[in-house]
Amino acid sequence: MHYVATKICRASEIGLNGNLFGGTLLSWLDEAGAAFAGYLCRAPNMVTLKMEEVLFRRPVKISHHVRIYARVYKVGTTSLTIDVEARRFDFEKDLEELVCSTRMVYVKIDAQGNASPIEERLRASMDQSLGDLTQRF
């Protein structure tokens, strides 16, 4: 997995049970995954096609730091399938714990919003070793 972003849980993001609202966490994962996919495809316009099974494993509380990681799972003609994870960081233990994980599909689009092919050289590079290109992210 490759580090993509860090978010800090704020009081305004807490739901009724005293935990980070799940929808907020999903938006963080979606945004980080799209940024990761856009970087790899060298494309500013990536849209979310789908989010597969989402597993919420541990709660996130106020002031928890949540680190988001991603990796390429599959390369398509116009899309990337990305595994995305959120991990809360425990400063005292210097330890990360998995909070949530999912697999998401992002599609490269053109200015009119139509699916657009990922450059062959980028696809070939990612296909060769699902992840080599991501080492620079």
Secondary structure, DSSP 8 states (H G I E B T S, - for coil): -EEEEEEE--GGGB-TTSSB-HHHHHHHHHHHHHHHHHHHHT-S-EEEEEE---EE-S---TT-EEEEEEEEEEE-SSEEEEEEEEEEEETTTTEEEEEEEEEEEEEEB-TTS-B----HHHHHHHHHTTTGGGGG-
